[in-house]
């Protein structure tokens, strides 16, 4: 059967690996329920595909795009849906009611919109506390006023308290934010939603009643400098593959690609690969970024172009036109590629371009 694409680049999405990673999150969550974070098109893995793959195991889904939330409902998703940034304008609230979406309230104006709303149903809400991230959330001075208002509103059913950790993935940890949370919360009996991937894997005290794993679901470590995804038991969900489409024989002194940023120190074979920054590969990835050709590890050379990049074939004599190339995924950690490029796996995943065909593996 002819393949349904022509250019050889292809993103494999391993749905069994996705479910495996969710099971790892479940084990760490204990009795807490899990919001599977699917924002940014499920970190580039496909919103509907991801939600459908997790349909029988997910307690709920969390994202920021209301269009995505509506698409989930229209696709038949019946689990709770948490909107991580809440409403951006009051006229969105009828959609929240219609589709039973749960808003995260992080500023007083959003509370006022609920005061003025006439909704046909009551909504559960999340009240976000700023415990040190200093992005979104109520400070101690306005938290109790917001809570008092919400408690008297007929349009509000349940209230959950939420915060977000800024340093769960590094040495500083979460102790300071947990202390601030306890001071703000006091003896209030409301359930808590706390842990992201890093906190879930490192700090059992941050589990709370709900957890919000994101990057770990997609097989990447939230702290790759500290512990690899493999050591965490996580499996790669996205594998980006292509092929060598041409081979060049270079002499010592020959330069490669735009700007001639790489100069051959000796004679070498270079493979030209059908993948570039127009597909999602980072343009700023330097020479030496790891890549697999025919299953063997080698490196990129020269500047990444929109449609192509170059790899060193000198030590892989059997490689040539048509040889398989793994840019990241099975056999080559996306975290290692991202670190070489001075970024994180999130950016590589989310950059997956629409022109890259996707093959689902059940």
N, C-alpha and C positions, 0 to 999 in steps of 0.2 A: 504493500500500500504506500503510495507517495506521501511524504510528510506534508502537513498543512502549512508549512512555512518554507522559505527559501534561504534567506540569510541564516547562517548556521548558529547564531546565538540563541540560547534557550535558557529560561529559568525553570528549574524543577522545583515544585512545591510538594514536599513530603508530608502529607496529612497525618500519617501514622506517627511521624516524629513530633508533630504538633501535639497530638493527643498524649504521647509519651511525656512531653515536657509539662503538659497540664497535670499529669499524674504526679510528677515531681513536685509541682506547686501544691497539689492537694496533700501530699504527704507532709510538707512543711507547714501547711495551714492548720493541720489538726482538725479541730471542730469548727474553725472559722469558715465562712462561705467566701467564694471567690468571684470577684469581678474580673473577667478576662478583658484586658485592655486591648481594644481593636481600633484605636484612633489612627489617623493617617493611613487609611486603607489597610488596616491591620499591619502597620509598619511595612507597607509595601507588599504584603503577602496576599492581599485581596480580602476585602471586608466580608462579602457574602460567603466566599469559599471558606474562610476561617470560621465564621459563625456556624455554618452548616456542619463543618467538621467537628466542632465542639458542642453541637446541639444537645447531645445526650449526657454531657458531663459538666457543662458550664452552669453555674448558679445565676450568672448575669453577665452583661457586657457593658463596658465603659468606653466612651468616646467623647469627642467634642463637637462633631459635625452633626447638626440636626438633620441634614439631608441623608446622612448615613443612617441615623437612627430610624427615620421614616422608612428608608429602604429595607432595614432589618425587619420592621413590622410588616411591611408589604410582602416580604419573603416568607412570612410565617413564624418569625421568631417571637416567642411568647415569654421568654425570661425577662426579668427586670432589666431596664436599660438606664444606666447612670450617665448624666451629661456633666462632664468634668469641669466645664467652665460655666455651666448654667445658661440662663437666657442672656442674650446680648441686647434685647429690646423687649418691651412688655407685650408687643403683639405676637410674640412667639408662644406665650402661655397657653392659648387655646390648642396649639399643636401638642404641647406637653400633656394637656388633659386628654386630647383625642387619642394619643398614642401611648399614654401611661408612661411618660418619661420622668425620671427623677432628677430635679435640678440640684446642682451644687451651688449653694448661695455663698458668695465670698465678699460681697460689699453691701452696704446698707440700702442702696438703691434697688437691688434685686428683692430685698425684703419688702420695700415699699410697693413694688409692682404687685406682689402677692396680696398686700393689704387692699389694693384697689381692684383686684381681679374678681370677676364674677365667673367662676368656672363650674361646669356641670358635675364635677367629681372632685374628690379630695386627693391631694398628692402627698406622698412622702417626700421629704426634703433632706438634704445633707447640708449641714452648717460647717463651713470650713474655717478652721482656726489657724492663724498665723503664729507658728511657734518658733520661727527663725529663718524660714526660707525667704521671707520678705518679697514674695511675688503676690499671690492671691491669699485672701483670708482675713478674718476679723481679728483685730488686736484685742488685748484684754479689756481695753477701755470701752469698746463697743460690742463685744461679744454678748454680754449678759442682756443688754438692751435688745439686741436682735433676737435672742432666744425668748425673752419675755413677750415680744410681739408675735413671734411664730406660735407660741403656746396658746394664744387666744384666737388664732385665725381658724375659721371654719373650713377653709380650703386646704389646710395642712392636716395630714393624718399622723404620720410618724416623723420623728426627728432623729437623725444620726449625726454624730460629731465626727469630723474628719480633719486630718492634717497631712502634710507632705514633708518627707525628710530630705534635707539638702545634702547630707553627708553620710548616708547609710552605706555608701560604697567606698569610703576612705577611712583613714585613721581616726578622724574626729568622731565618727559614729553618731549615735542618736541620743545619748544620755541627756544632753542639755535640752534638746527639744522635748524629750519625754518628761523632763522635770517641769518645763513650761506648760506642757499640756496638762499635767496633773494639777498645777496651780490654777490654771484657767477652769478646768473641769470641776475640781473639788469633788464633792460627793454626788454630783448630778448622775442620774441613773441611765443616761442615754447610751445606746450602743456606739461602738467606735469602729471607724474604718481608717487604718493606719498604713500598713506595710506595702511598699512597692516591692519590686523583685529583689533589690539588694537587701532591704530590711527583712523580707520574708526568709531569705537564705541565711542571714547572719544573726538576727536578733529575735529570738522567740518571744521576748517580752513585748514586741511590737505587733504581734499577730492581731489582737483585738477580735472583733466580731466579723469583720469583713477584711479581706486583703485584696490588693490590686496588682497582680503580676502583669508585666508587659513584656519587656525584652527577653526574659527567660523563656517565655512561651515559644519564641521563635528560634531558640537554640543558641543564644548568645549570652555570654557572661556579663552580669552587671558590673563586675569588677575584674576585667581581664588581666590587669597587672597583678592581682592578688591570687586569683584562682581561675583556671581555664574552664570553659564550658564543659569540656570533656570530663574534667575532674568533678564537676558538679553533677555529672550524669545527664547533661542536656545533649540533645541530638540536633544537628542542623536541619532546619526546615527548608530553607532556600539554598539551592545549589545553582550557581550561575556558570554555564558552560558555553564554549564556542569551539572554533577550529582554527588551525593554521590555514590561511588562504594563499600565502606566498612565502618563499624563502629567498633570502639574500645572502650572498657570500661577501663578507667584508674583509678588507685588508687593514693592517695596522694604520691608524690615522684617519680612517673613514669615520665620518660623523653620521648620526642617525636622527631622522625626524626633524620636526619644526625646531628651529633655533640651534640645531646640532648640539643639544645639551649633553649627549653622550658620545664619546670618541672611543673607537675600538683600540684597545692597547695592543692587540695582536690579531691575527686572522681569526675570524669567527663566523658562525652561522647564526642568522637572525630569522626568526619566524614572525610573520605579520599575522595578527589575530583579529578577527572580526568582532571587536568590542572596543568601545571608547566612552568618552564622557557623555555622548548622546544616548548611551544605553543605561548608564548609572555608574560606570567606573570612574573613580575620582581623578580629575585632570591633574591634581597636585600630587598624585602618587609618584614618588621618586624612582629613579633607576634602582633596582635591587628589591623592589616589592615582590614578595613570593607569588609564584604561580605554578600550577601543575601542567605539564605537557606529557601526554600519553602516560599519565599516572606518575611521572617523575617530577621532582621538585626542581624548579629553576627560578629565573628572575626576569623582571621587566627591564628593558633598557630604553632610554630616550623618553621623550615627552609623550604623554597620552594624547591622542587626537580625538576628534569627535566620533569617528567610526572605527578606529584602529588603534592598536598598541603593539609594541614590539617585544619579543621575548628571546632570550639567549638559548639557542639550540646546540651550542658547541659541544656540550657534554651528553647530548642525547642524539647520537648519530642516526638512529632509526627514525627520528621524527621528521616529518615533512608535510607537504600539503595534505590536508585532511586529518591530521593528527588532532586528537581531542585536547581541549584546554579547559581546565577548571580554574575559574577566577576566584571563587570562594565556595565553601560548602563542604560536601563530603570529601574528606581527605585534606582539606585546607581550611583552617578556621577563619571565618570572616573577621574575628577580632584581631588576628595577626595581620591580615591585609589592612584593616582600618588603622591599626597602630602604625604600620609602615607609612601610611598616608597622612598621619597626624590627625586622625579623626576617630569616630566611634562607629560601631556597626549600625546603629540606628540610622545614621545619615546614608550609608550605603544601601540599606534595605529600602528606605523611603524614597530613594532616588530612582528606583526601578522605572524605566521609561515605558510608555505605552507601546512602543514599537518592538519591545522584547516579547516574543511569544512565551506563554506560560504553559507548562505541562503539569497537570495535577497527578500526583501519585497517591492512591488511596491508602 
